[in-house]
Amino acid sequence: MKIMEVNVRKLKMVLKHPFTTSFGTFQEKEFLVVEVKDEKGNSGWGESVAFHSPWYSEETVETNLHIIRDFLVPIVLENDIIHPEEVNGLFAHLRKNNMAKSAVEGAVWDLYAKREQVTLARALGGQLEKIEVGISIGINENMQELIETVRGFVEEGYKRIKVKIKPGFDVDVMRELRKQFPDVPMMADANSAYRIDDTELLKELDEFGLTMIEQPLASDDIIDHAKLQSQLKTPICLDESIHSLEDTRKAIELGSTKIINIKIGRVGGLTEAKKIHDYCLEKNIPVWCGGMLESGIGRAHNVALTTLPNFVLPGDTAGSSRYWEQDIILPEVTVEDGYITVPEGNGIGYEVDRQALERYTVDKWHFSNQEAPVQ
């Protein structure tokens, strides 16, 4: 498989509702979309999930653009690629920058599946025809509004409710939600807002029967998480601390986590995500697929990954209409009674809406084998 062209676009889309976590509130999503083309004119699509500011990780849209344009694109244009798993190795000498790597590798995976005339899910080894999905709810300090928001999603059939928490917005909030929804699978996501000194406070969450508490401590920590897990009945799920199979192995061996959130962008692509999945399956550690407010392209990759057998917990891959007035794929991702039906089309299974893509594009770059990169 010879990559003949790479097109990179910067898009800006407005969320339907502001989204608030422990590290900030935002309503616009600026991100990169990568298109790779082969010698037959087939296109594969990938998406960078980096934000415009380094609040989730050190990566940003601008750092991703630099890495993609100046390092990753030349690699994929210069190498014949038989299988997309090779891309992970071709990028291995470049440190970190996982979200940039994932955007390019994801496009190659999509292209490969289309060339093979199979779904991306099948190319990855997935078998499920439907996947369970949950919903992630940002911080809303108006308790009644939060309750009504949760109620609406429960009535829509979402299989799990995730609520963002932070110091001062935690125990009392979860207590009230559990009182209102005693039987709904529920979890709390802290986005690294606490420290080990908060152990006694976090132990109070045990009374609510939560599915998990996600990343309560520092984003680069596995030591204190092991100490905390030994004090909690509630399973700890690691998110920001896991960037690779090696991180996963160490965290599990230390007892830092009982559940892993696999985000394709955070771990550097579908190949590494699949390796983490396979290892966790072997170790009886359940996994689920986290969301990063993706457009339909990134959302489609999440759907495909979630068809693997150890994704036994509902992920964050809600429908397009939850986030966008208009997505950039056709048809949009839809949820019915808490399930997404896996598309049957080749590759990601959705068509990119080029008119919408053009509407949201604020900048673009073209690279090819026939000419020097041009902007």
Secondary structure by P-SEA (a helix, b strand, c coil): ccccbbbbbbbbbbbcbbbbccccccccccbbbbbbbcccbbbbbbbbccccccccccccaaaaaaaaacccaaaaaacccccaaaaaaaacccccaaaaaaaaaaaaaaaaaaaacccccccccccccbbbbbbbbccccaaaaaaaaaaaaaaacccbbbbbbcccccaaaaaaaaaaccccbbbbbccccccccaaaaaaaaccccccccccccccccaaaaaaaaaacccbbbbccccccaaaaaaaaaaccccbbbbbccccccaaaaaaaaaaaaaacbbbbbbbccccaaaaaaaaaaaccccccccccccccccccccccccccccccccccccccccccccccaaaaaaaacccbbbbcccccccc
